[in-house]
Amino acid sequence: MSNLPIREQIIRALISRTGAVRQLPTYDHADLPLTVIQAGEDSAAEDMYGMTNVTMQVGIARALNMSGVKGDDWDQTLNNELADLIVEVFTGGDDLGGLAKGMDYVSGTTDLLTEAAQGGGVAVTVNVRFAFVHGNPYSQDADADYSDLTED
């Protein structure tokens, strides 16, 4: 059993897939592209077998340097970048190495900034469905003994 909650393991798996960071650092256009991940609110329900079923919304946004892209090509470029980000999120399967029951695409957006800003962005939102043992967010094994991993 990992010493990280299942939720954190899932976020780290998505960070690994997309190269995201958790907080947007100070950057200039030479640092782009830059990808940021943010987990949203969970919703949960208990099932009859001692598990808590959770749906966690996760947003993944990528800032892009659009200098050199002609104005007429911005929409196509952003749509291609959005498609590429969706592929990155789902490459390797929607179970995230067995951590999740599945992942659902919720939405995707493109952000077209003014030409003077020379930047744009894309964002993907997914719902990740996973479960953990009731009262033990570190385990997905309903038959395992519970340990809160604290020292006495």
Order of alpha helices (4+ residues) and beta strands (2+ residues): alpha-beta-beta-alpha-beta-beta
